[in-house]
Amino acid sequence: MKPHPQSITVPGQKMEELCIILHVLVAIVLFFFLPVLTSQAIETQSLLQFKSYLKDPSNHLESGKPSQSPCTFSGVICDSSSGEIVEILRANRSLFGEISPSISSLRNLKSLDMGSNMILGTIPSELLTCTNLQLLNLSYNDLTGPLPNLSLLKNLQILDLSSNGFSGKFPEWVGNLSKLVQLGLALNNFDEGEIPPNIGTLKNLTYLFFGKMQFYSRDSTTYF
């Protein structure tokens, strides 16, 4: 009985198998890491544009370069797992300028705190794409004009826009932000009128600041 001939692997076959393995490994690496690198590049560019809209006499925004991760920027906090920006904390930094529409690229932003600066202009409508926002503090700035409808920011828990120059009709849409715990709209220039009844539906609200505004309750002539 003759023995079965053994298969012989030629060098060309080994090289082909090695190339296939390498291609698979590269595909795996790209699948897992390319989205993260691309996201970080987008967020870095967004932050650089955000910075370009602001004058920073004290150089609080000096850190941060195109070649760096956005997580290295001063006042920026990233998610430890995804590496995406979740907080921008730039309160009381003597910043002067406007809020860049590039904020729309930060889809996972949860906190934007720029209170007590000299921010001008209006709140850009692009902020509405940041639907994960839980904290928005733009109090004690120089923002003006009517407030944009922020009711799409359903996850807001803290909204403080006090001490600016907002005008026009009082934003009744705040009554749709059911998760609000703190609400500050005092010291603005809203039209005189009745307190929107739907404010009373905010069951989680523990802090309300409406000081020095010409509002009254339907059941009272008391002004705030």
C-alpha positions in Angstrom: 0.0 0.0 0.0 1.5 3.3 -1.1 1.6 6.2 1.4 -0.5 9.3 0.7 1.7 12.0 -0.7 2.1 14.9 1.7 1.2 18.4 0.6 4.1 20.7 0.1 3.8 24.4 0.9 5.8 26.5 -1.4 7.3 29.9 -0.3 4.8 31.7 -2.6 1.9 30.2 -0.7 3.3 31.2 2.7 3.8 34.8 1.5 0.2 34.9 0.2 -1.2 33.6 3.5 0.9 36.2 5.4 -0.4 39.0 3.2 -4.0 37.9 3.9 -3.3 37.9 7.7 -1.7 41.3 7.5 -4.6 42.7 5.6 -7.1 41.3 8.1 -5.1 42.9 11.0 -4.9 46.3 9.3 -8.7 46.2 8.7 -9.3 45.4 12.3 -7.1 48.2 13.5 -8.7 50.7 11.1 -12.2 49.5 12.1 -11.6 50.2 15.8 -9.2 53.2 15.8 -9.9 55.2 12.7 -13.3 56.5 13.8 -11.7 57.7 17.1 -8.9 59.4 15.3 -11.3 61.0 12.8 -13.6 62.2 15.6 -10.7 63.7 17.5 -9.4 65.5 14.4 -12.9 67.0 13.9 -13.2 68.0 17.5 -9.7 69.6 17.5 -10.6 71.7 14.5 -13.9 72.6 16.1 -12.1 73.8 19.3 -9.6 75.8 17.3 -12.4 77.6 15.5 -14.2 78.1 18.8 -11.0 79.6 20.2 -10.6 81.9 17.1 -14.0 83.6 17.9 -12.7 84.7 21.3 -10.1 87.2 22.6 -8.2 85.8 25.5 -6.1 88.6 27.2 -5.0 86.3 30.0 -4.0 83.4 27.6 -6.3 80.9 29.2 -6.9 79.3 25.8 -3.2 79.3 24.8 -2.9 75.6 25.1 -4.1 73.5 22.2 -2.6 73.0 18.8 -3.8 71.3 15.6 -1.5 68.3 16.2 -2.8 67.7 19.7 -5.7 65.7 21.1 -8.6 68.0 22.0 -8.4 66.5 25.5 -5.1 68.5 26.1 -6.9 71.8 25.6 -7.2 73.9 28.8 -10.7 73.7 30.3 -11.7 70.7 28.2 -12.7 67.4 29.7 -13.1 64.2 27.6 -14.8 60.9 28.1 -12.3 58.4 29.4 -13.6 55.6 27.1 -14.4 57.3 23.8 -12.0 60.3 24.1 -14.8 62.6 22.9 -15.3 66.1 24.5 -17.9 66.1 27.2 -17.2 69.4 29.1 -16.0 72.9 28.3 -15.4 74.8 31.5 -14.3 78.3 30.8 -16.2 80.4 33.4 -14.7 83.6 34.7 -11.7 83.8 32.3 -12.1 87.3 31.0 -12.9 86.0 27.5 -14.3 88.4 25.0 -16.0 87.5 21.7 -18.8 85.3 20.4 -19.7 81.6 20.6 -18.6 79.9 17.4 -21.1 77.9 15.4 -18.4 75.1 15.4 -19.9 74.1 18.7 -22.2 71.9 16.6 -19.4 69.4 16.0 -19.3 68.5 19.7 -22.2 66.1 19.6 -21.5 64.5 23.0 -21.0 67.7 24.9 -22.7 67.6 28.3 -21.5 70.8 30.0 -20.8 74.2 28.6 -19.9 76.7 31.3 -18.8 80.1 30.1 -20.4 82.2 32.8 -18.9 85.5 34.0 -17.0 86.5 30.8 -17.7 89.1 28.1 -19.4 87.0 25.5 -21.3 89.0 22.9 -23.8 88.4 20.2 -26.5 85.7 20.4 -26.6 82.0 21.2 -25.9 80.3 17.9 -28.7 78.0 16.6 -26.0 75.3 16.0 -26.0 74.7 19.8 -29.3 72.8 19.3 -27.3 69.9 17.8 -25.7 69.3 21.2 -28.6 67.3 22.5 -26.6 65.7 25.2 -26.1 69.0 27.1 -27.0 68.8 30.7 -25.5 72.0 31.9 -25.6 75.4 30.0 -24.2 78.3 31.9 -23.8 81.6 30.0 -24.8 83.9 32.9 -23.2 87.3 33.5 -22.2 87.9 29.9 -23.3 90.5 27.2 -25.5 88.2 25.1 -28.4 90.0 23.4 -31.5 89.5 21.2 -34.3 87.0 21.6 -33.5 83.6 23.0 -33.5 80.8 20.4 -35.8 78.0 21.2 -33.7 75.5 23.2 -36.5 73.0 23.8 -34.6 70.4 21.7 -32.0 70.2 24.6 -34.2 67.8 26.5 -31.4 66.6 28.8 -30.7 70.0 30.3 -30.7 70.0 34.1 -29.1 73.3 34.7 -29.9 76.4 32.5 -28.5 79.7 33.6 -28.7 82.7 31.3 -29.1 85.3 34.0 -27.6 88.8 33.7 -27.4 89.3 29.9 -29.3 91.5 27.5 -31.9 89.0 26.2 -35.1 90.7 25.0 -38.4 89.9 23.5 -41.1 87.6 24.7 -40.3 85.4 27.7 -39.3 81.9 26.4 -42.3 79.7 27.2 -40.5 76.7 25.9 -38.5 76.4 29.1 -41.6 74.6 30.5 -40.8 71.7 28.1 -37.4 71.1 29.7 -38.8 68.5 32.1 -35.4 67.5 33.6 -34.5 71.1 34.7 -33.3 71.3 38.3 -31.9 74.8 38.2 -33.3 77.7 36.0 -31.9 81.2 36.0 -33.2 83.9 33.6 -33.0 86.9 35.9 -31.6 90.4 35.0 -32.6 90.3 31.3 -34.8 92.6 29.2 -37.8 90.3 28.5 -41.1 92.0 27.7 -43.4 92.5 30.7 -46.0 89.8 31.0 -47.4 86.8 32.8 -45.2 84.0 34.1 -45.8 81.1 31.7 -48.1 78.6 33.6 -46.1 75.6 32.2 -43.2 76.6 34.5 -45.3 74.9 37.2 -44.9 71.6 35.4 -41.2 71.4 36.1 -41.4 69.0 38.9 -37.7 68.5 39.4 -37.0 72.3 39.8 -35.2 73.2 43.0 -33.8 76.6 42.1 -35.5 79.4 40.2 -34.0 82.9 39.7 -36.3 85.4 38.0 -35.1 88.5 39.9 -35.7 92.0 38.5 -38.0 91.1 35.6 -41.4 92.5 35.0 -43.4 89.3 35.4 -46.5 88.6 37.4 -48.5 85.6 38.3 -52.1 85.2 37.0 -53.3 84.9 40.6 -51.2 87.8 41.9 -50.1 91.3 41.0 -46.7 90.7 42.6 -43.8 91.4 40.2 -40.5 89.6 40.1 
